[in-house]
Amino acid sequence: MSKQTTRPTPFGPSDRSEEPLFCVQSGIPIEHALEHASYVLGTARVLTLAAQDLCAEHQSYLNWASLQLAETGLALVEASIEGLQADSSAQ
């Protein structure tokens, strides 16, 4: 049985276009992708909680960073799911 890996998953549209700026690459072991997703989503949670105690200007910076981390985590999870689905349909 081959090792299950991610599929390419673009994410992070820029403000000026709907074209994604980033992409989860194919071939990343799913275990690694999900572990990294856990780290970035955990960091997004910490930043979101920390932003509650700041002035509005600083809140906006942390909220933007949290959004970027959440989008990265979501893309890693989606790339992993697509990899699992591709493996199951190939069998």
Phi and psi in radians as a Rosetta constraint file:
Dihedral C 1 N 2 CA 2 C 2 CIRCULARHARMONIC -1.373 0.35
Dihedral N 2 CA 2 C 2 N 3 CIRCULARHARMONIC 2.725 0.35
Dihedral C 2 N 3 CA 3 C 3 CIRCULARHARMONIC -1.251 0.35
Dihedral N 3 CA 3 C 3 N 4 CIRCULARHARMONIC 2.335 0.35
Dihedral C 3 N 4 CA 4 C 4 CIRCULARHARMONIC -1.308 0.35
Dihedral N 4 CA 4 C 4 N 5 CIRCULARHARMONIC 2.328 0.35
Dihedral C 4 N 5 CA 5 C 5 CIRCULARHARMONIC -2.318 0.35
Dihedral N 5 CA 5 C 5 N 6 CIRCULARHARMONIC 2.883 0.35
Dihedral C 5 N 6 CA 6 C 6 CIRCULARHARMONIC -1.245 0.35
Dihedral N 6 CA 6 C 6 N 7 CIRCULARHARMONIC 2.870 0.35
Dihedral C 6 N 7 CA 7 C 7 CIRCULARHARMONIC -1.978 0.35
Dihedral N 7 CA 7 C 7 N 8 CIRCULARHARMONIC 2.715 0.35
Dihedral C 7 N 8 CA 8 C 8 CIRCULARHARMONIC -1.068 0.35
Dihedral N 8 CA 8 C 8 N 9 CIRCULARHARMONIC 2.282 0.35
Dihedral C 8 N 9 CA 9 C 9 CIRCULARHARMONIC -2.416 0.35
Dihedral N 9 CA 9 C 9 N 10 CIRCULARHARMONIC 1.796 0.35
Dihedral C 9 N 10 CA 10 C 10 CIRCULARHARMONIC -1.243 0.35
Dihedral N 10 CA 10 C 10 N 11 CIRCULARHARMONIC 2.614 0.35
Dihedral C 10 N 11 CA 11 C 11 CIRCULARHARMONIC -2.756 0.35
Dihedral N 11 CA 11 C 11 N 12 CIRCULARHARMONIC 2.951 0.35
Dihedral C 11 N 12 CA 12 C 12 CIRCULARHARMONIC 1.359 0.35
Dihedral N 12 CA 12 C 12 N 13 CIRCULARHARMONIC 1.128 0.35
Dihedral C 12 N 13 CA 13 C 13 CIRCULARHARMONIC -1.105 0.35
Dihedral N 13 CA 13 C 13 N 14 CIRCULARHARMONIC 2.529 0.35
Dihedral C 13 N 14 CA 14 C 14 CIRCULARHARMONIC -1.394 0.35
Dihedral N 14 CA 14 C 14 N 15 CIRCULARHARMONIC 2.936 0.35
Dihedral C 14 N 15 CA 15 C 15 CIRCULARHARMONIC -1.173 0.35
Dihedral N 15 CA 15 C 15 N 16 CIRCULARHARMONIC -0.448 0.35
Dihedral C 15 N 16 CA 16 C 16 CIRCULARHARMONIC -1.649 0.35
Dihedral N 16 CA 16 C 16 N 17 CIRCULARHARMONIC -0.246 0.35
Dihedral C 16 N 17 CA 17 C 17 CIRCULARHARMONIC -2.695 0.35
Dihedral N 17 CA 17 C 17 N 18 CIRCULARHARMONIC 2.929 0.35
Dihedral C 17 N 18 CA 18 C 18 CIRCULARHARMONIC -1.549 0.35
Dihedral N 18 CA 18 C 18 N 19 CIRCULARHARMONIC -0.027 0.35
Dihedral C 18 N 19 CA 19 C 19 CIRCULARHARMONIC -1.206 0.35
Dihedral N 19 CA 19 C 19 N 20 CIRCULARHARMONIC 2.271 0.35
Dihedral C 19 N 20 CA 20 C 20 CIRCULARHARMONIC -1.191 0.35
Dihedral N 20 CA 20 C 20 N 21 CIRCULARHARMONIC 2.529 0.35
Dihedral C 20 N 21 CA 21 C 21 CIRCULARHARMONIC -1.540 0.35
Dihedral N 21 CA 21 C 21 N 22 CIRCULARHARMONIC -0.433 0.35
Dihedral C 21 N 22 CA 22 C 22 CIRCULARHARMONIC -2.246 0.35
Dihedral N 22 CA 22 C 22 N 23 CIRCULARHARMONIC 2.932 0.35
Dihedral C 22 N 23 CA 23 C 23 CIRCULARHARMONIC -2.700 0.35
Dihedral N 23 CA 23 C 23 N 24 CIRCULARHARMONIC 2.320 0.35
Dihedral C 23 N 24 CA 24 C 24 CIRCULARHARMONIC -1.280 0.35
Dihedral N 24 CA 24 C 24 N 25 CIRCULARHARMONIC 2.229 0.35
Dihedral C 24 N 25 CA 25 C 25 CIRCULARHARMONIC -1.339 0.35
Dihedral N 25 CA 25 C 25 N 26 CIRCULARHARMONIC 2.671 0.35
Dihedral C 25 N 26 CA 26 C 26 CIRCULARHARMONIC -1.338 0.35
Dihedral N 26 CA 26 C 26 N 27 CIRCULARHARMONIC 2.746 0.35
Dihedral C 26 N 27 CA 27 C 27 CIRCULARHARMONIC 1.553 0.35
Dihedral N 27 CA 27 C 27 N 28 CIRCULARHARMONIC 0.040 0.35
Dihedral C 27 N 28 CA 28 C 28 CIRCULARHARMONIC -1.398 0.35
Dihedral N 28 CA 28 C 28 N 29 CIRCULARHARMONIC 2.275 0.35
Dihedral C 28 N 29 CA 29 C 29 CIRCULARHARMONIC -0.982 0.35
Dihedral N 29 CA 29 C 29 N 30 CIRCULARHARMONIC 2.315 0.35
Dihedral C 29 N 30 CA 30 C 30 CIRCULARHARMONIC -0.994 0.35
Dihedral N 30 CA 30 C 30 N 31 CIRCULARHARMONIC -0.670 0.35
Dihedral C 30 N 31 CA 31 C 31 CIRCULARHARMONIC -1.015 0.35
Dihedral N 31 CA 31 C 31 N 32 CIRCULARHARMONIC -0.729 0.35
Dihedral C 31 N 32 CA 32 C 32 CIRCULARHARMONIC -1.188 0.35
Dihedral N 32 CA 32 C 32 N 33 CIRCULARHARMONIC -0.736 0.35
Dihedral C 32 N 33 CA 33 C 33 CIRCULARHARMONIC -1.090 0.35
Dihedral N 33 CA 33 C 33 N 34 CIRCULARHARMONIC -0.755 0.35
Dihedral C 33 N 34 CA 34 C 34 CIRCULARHARMONIC -1.229 0.35
Dihedral N 34 CA 34 C 34 N 35 CIRCULARHARMONIC -0.614 0.35
Dihedral C 34 N 35 CA 35 C 35 CIRCULARHARMONIC -1.105 0.35
Dihedral N 35 CA 35 C 35 N 36 CIRCULARHARMONIC -0.777 0.35
Dihedral C 35 N 36 CA 36 C 36 CIRCULARHARMONIC -1.138 0.35
Dihedral N 36 CA 36 C 36 N 37 CIRCULARHARMONIC -0.687 0.35
Dihedral C 36 N 37 CA 37 C 37 CIRCULARHARMONIC -1.030 0.35
Dihedral N 37 CA 37 C 37 N 38 CIRCULARHARMONIC -0.727 0.35
Dihedral C 37 N 38 CA 38 C 38 CIRCULARHARMONIC -1.057 0.35
Dihedral N 38 CA 38 C 38 N 39 CIRCULARHARMONIC -0.736 0.35
Dihedral C 38 N 39 CA 39 C 39 CIRCULARHARMONIC -1.123 0.35
Dihedral N 39 CA 39 C 39 N 40 CIRCULARHARMONIC -0.844 0.35
Dihedral C 39 N 40 CA 40 C 40 CIRCULARHARMONIC -1.234 0.35
Dihedral N 40 CA 40 C 40 N 41 CIRCULARHARMONIC -0.617 0.35
Dihedral C 40 N 41 CA 41 C 41 CIRCULARHARMONIC -1.222 0.35
Dihedral N 41 CA 41 C 41 N 42 CIRCULARHARMONIC -0.632 0.35
Dihedral C 41 N 42 CA 42 C 42 CIRCULARHARMONIC -1.117 0.35
Dihedral N 42 CA 42 C 42 N 43 CIRCULARHARMONIC -0.701 0.35
Dihedral C 42 N 43 CA 43 C 43 CIRCULARHARMONIC -1.165 0.35
Dihedral N 43 CA 43 C 43 N 44 CIRCULARHARMONIC -0.694 0.35
Dihedral C 43 N 44 CA 44 C 44 CIRCULARHARMONIC -1.048 0.35
Dihedral N 44 CA 44 C 44 N 45 CIRCULARHARMONIC -0.701 0.35
Dihedral C 44 N 45 CA 45 C 45 CIRCULARHARMONIC -1.101 0.35
Dihedral N 45 CA 45 C 45 N 46 CIRCULARHARMONIC -0.800 0.35
Dihedral C 45 N 46 CA 46 C 46 CIRCULARHARMONIC -1.082 0.35
Dihedral N 46 CA 46 C 46 N 47 CIRCULARHARMONIC -0.772 0.35
Dihedral C 46 N 47 CA 47 C 47 CIRCULARHARMONIC -1.115 0.35
Dihedral N 47 CA 47 C 47 N 48 CIRCULARHARMONIC -0.705 0.35
Dihedral C 47 N 48 CA 48 C 48 CIRCULARHARMONIC -1.094 0.35
Dihedral N 48 CA 48 C 48 N 49 CIRCULARHARMONIC -0.759 0.35
Dihedral C 48 N 49 CA 49 C 49 CIRCULARHARMONIC -1.154 0.35
Dihedral N 49 CA 49 C 49 N 50 CIRCULARHARMONIC -0.706 0.35
Dihedral C 49 N 50 CA 50 C 50 CIRCULARHARMONIC -1.148 0.35
Dihedral N 50 CA 50 C 50 N 51 CIRCULARHARMONIC -0.585 0.35
Dihedral C 50 N 51 CA 51 C 51 CIRCULARHARMONIC -1.123 0.35
Dihedral N 51 CA 51 C 51 N 52 CIRCULARHARMONIC -0.429 0.35
Dihedral C 51 N 52 CA 52 C 52 CIRCULARHARMONIC -1.087 0.35
Dihedral N 52 CA 52 C 52 N 53 CIRCULARHARMONIC -0.451 0.35
Dihedral C 52 N 53 CA 53 C 53 CIRCULARHARMONIC -1.706 0.35
Dihedral N 53 CA 53 C 53 N 54 CIRCULARHARMONIC 0.178 0.35
Dihedral C 53 N 54 CA 54 C 54 CIRCULARHARMONIC -1.928 0.35
Dihedral N 54 CA 54 C 54 N 55 CIRCULARHARMONIC 2.899 0.35
Dihedral C 54 N 55 CA 55 C 55 CIRCULARHARMONIC -1.189 0.35
Dihedral N 55 CA 55 C 55 N 56 CIRCULARHARMONIC 2.876 0.35
Dihedral C 55 N 56 CA 56 C 56 CIRCULARHARMONIC -1.016 0.35
Dihedral N 56 CA 56 C 56 N 57 CIRCULARHARMONIC -0.705 0.35
Dihedral C 56 N 57 CA 57 C 57 CIRCULARHARMONIC -1.095 0.35
Dihedral N 57 CA 57 C 57 N 58 CIRCULARHARMONIC -0.810 0.35
Dihedral C 57 N 58 CA 58 C 58 CIRCULARHARMONIC -1.238 0.35
Dihedral N 58 CA 58 C 58 N 59 CIRCULARHARMONIC -0.554 0.35
Dihedral C 58 N 59 CA 59 C 59 CIRCULARHARMONIC -1.034 0.35
Dihedral N 59 CA 59 C 59 N 60 CIRCULARHARMONIC -0.737 0.35
Dihedral C 59 N 60 CA 60 C 60 CIRCULARHARMONIC -1.110 0.35
Dihedral N 60 CA 60 C 60 N 61 CIRCULARHARMONIC -0.634 0.35
Dihedral C 60 N 61 CA 61 C 61 CIRCULARHARMONIC -1.137 0.35
Dihedral N 61 CA 61 C 61 N 62 CIRCULARHARMONIC -0.805 0.35
Dihedral C 61 N 62 CA 62 C 62 CIRCULARHARMONIC -1.207 0.35
Dihedral N 62 CA 62 C 62 N 63 CIRCULARHARMONIC -0.626 0.35
Dihedral C 62 N 63 CA 63 C 63 CIRCULARHARMONIC -1.112 0.35
Dihedral N 63 CA 63 C 63 N 64 CIRCULARHARMONIC -0.708 0.35
Dihedral C 63 N 64 CA 64 C 64 CIRCULARHARMONIC -1.107 0.35
Dihedral N 64 CA 64 C 64 N 65 CIRCULARHARMONIC -0.783 0.35
Dihedral C 64 N 65 CA 65 C 65 CIRCULARHARMONIC -1.097 0.35
Dihedral N 65 CA 65 C 65 N 66 CIRCULARHARMONIC -0.712 0.35
Dihedral C 65 N 66 CA 66 C 66 CIRCULARHARMONIC -1.085 0.35
Dihedral N 66 CA 66 C 66 N 67 CIRCULARHARMONIC -0.728 0.35
Dihedral C 66 N 67 CA 67 C 67 CIRCULARHARMONIC -1.079 0.35
Dihedral N 67 CA 67 C 67 N 68 CIRCULARHARMONIC -0.771 0.35
Dihedral C 67 N 68 CA 68 C 68 CIRCULARHARMONIC -1.075 0.35
Dihedral N 68 CA 68 C 68 N 69 CIRCULARHARMONIC -0.743 0.35
Dihedral C 68 N 69 CA 69 C 69 CIRCULARHARMONIC -1.154 0.35
Dihedral N 69 CA 69 C 69 N 70 CIRCULARHARMONIC -0.717 0.35
Dihedral C 69 N 70 CA 70 C 70 CIRCULARHARMONIC -1.113 0.35
Dihedral N 70 CA 70 C 70 N 71 CIRCULARHARMONIC -0.719 0.35
Dihedral C 70 N 71 CA 71 C 71 CIRCULARHARMONIC -1.111 0.35
Dihedral N 71 CA 71 C 71 N 72 CIRCULARHARMONIC -0.676 0.35
Dihedral C 71 N 72 CA 72 C 72 CIRCULARHARMONIC -1.122 0.35
Dihedral N 72 CA 72 C 72 N 73 CIRCULARHARMONIC -0.816 0.35
Dihedral C 72 N 73 CA 73 C 73 CIRCULARHARMONIC -1.070 0.35
Dihedral N 73 CA 73 C 73 N 74 CIRCULARHARMONIC -0.762 0.35
Dihedral C 73 N 74 CA 74 C 74 CIRCULARHARMONIC -1.084 0.35
Dihedral N 74 CA 74 C 74 N 75 CIRCULARHARMONIC -0.754 0.35
Dihedral C 74 N 75 CA 75 C 75 CIRCULARHARMONIC -1.095 0.35
Dihedral N 75 CA 75 C 75 N 76 CIRCULARHARMONIC -0.677 0.35
Dihedral C 75 N 76 CA 76 C 76 CIRCULARHARMONIC -1.118 0.35
Dihedral N 76 CA 76 C 76 N 77 CIRCULARHARMONIC -0.725 0.35
Dihedral C 76 N 77 CA 77 C 77 CIRCULARHARMONIC -1.147 0.35
Dihedral N 77 CA 77 C 77 N 78 CIRCULARHARMONIC -0.791 0.35
Dihedral C 77 N 78 CA 78 C 78 CIRCULARHARMONIC -1.098 0.35
Dihedral N 78 CA 78 C 78 N 79 CIRCULARHARMONIC -0.707 0.35
Dihedral C 78 N 79 CA 79 C 79 CIRCULARHARMONIC -1.108 0.35
Dihedral N 79 CA 79 C 79 N 80 CIRCULARHARMONIC -0.623 0.35
Dihedral C 79 N 80 CA 80 C 80 CIRCULARHARMONIC -1.207 0.35
Dihedral N 80 CA 80 C 80 N 81 CIRCULARHARMONIC -0.771 0.35
Dihedral C 80 N 81 CA 81 C 81 CIRCULARHARMONIC -1.073 0.35
Dihedral N 81 CA 81 C 81 N 82 CIRCULARHARMONIC -0.778 0.35
Dihedral C 81 N 82 CA 82 C 82 CIRCULARHARMONIC -1.076 0.35
Dihedral N 82 CA 82 C 82 N 83 CIRCULARHARMONIC -0.655 0.35
Dihedral C 82 N 83 CA 83 C 83 CIRCULARHARMONIC -1.133 0.35
Dihedral N 83 CA 83 C 83 N 84 CIRCULARHARMONIC -0.735 0.35
Dihedral C 83 N 84 CA 84 C 84 CIRCULARHARMONIC -1.135 0.35
Dihedral N 84 CA 84 C 84 N 85 CIRCULARHARMONIC -0.742 0.35
Dihedral C 84 N 85 CA 85 C 85 CIRCULARHARMONIC -1.140 0.35
Dihedral N 85 CA 85 C 85 N 86 CIRCULARHARMONIC -0.683 0.35
Dihedral C 85 N 86 CA 86 C 86 CIRCULARHARMONIC -1.130 0.35
Dihedral N 86 CA 86 C 86 N 87 CIRCULARHARMONIC -0.695 0.35
Dihedral C 86 N 87 CA 87 C 87 CIRCULARHARMONIC -1.149 0.35
Dihedral N 87 CA 87 C 87 N 88 CIRCULARHARMONIC -0.717 0.35
Dihedral C 87 N 88 CA 88 C 88 CIRCULARHARMONIC -1.253 0.35
Dihedral N 88 CA 88 C 88 N 89 CIRCULARHARMONIC -0.566 0.35
Dihedral C 88 N 89 CA 89 C 89 CIRCULARHARMONIC -1.332 0.35
Dihedral N 89 CA 89 C 89 N 90 CIRCULARHARMONIC -0.389 0.35
Dihedral C 89 N 90 CA 90 C 90 CIRCULARHARMONIC -1.364 0.35
Dihedral N 90 CA 90 C 90 N 91 CIRCULARHARMONIC -0.296 0.35
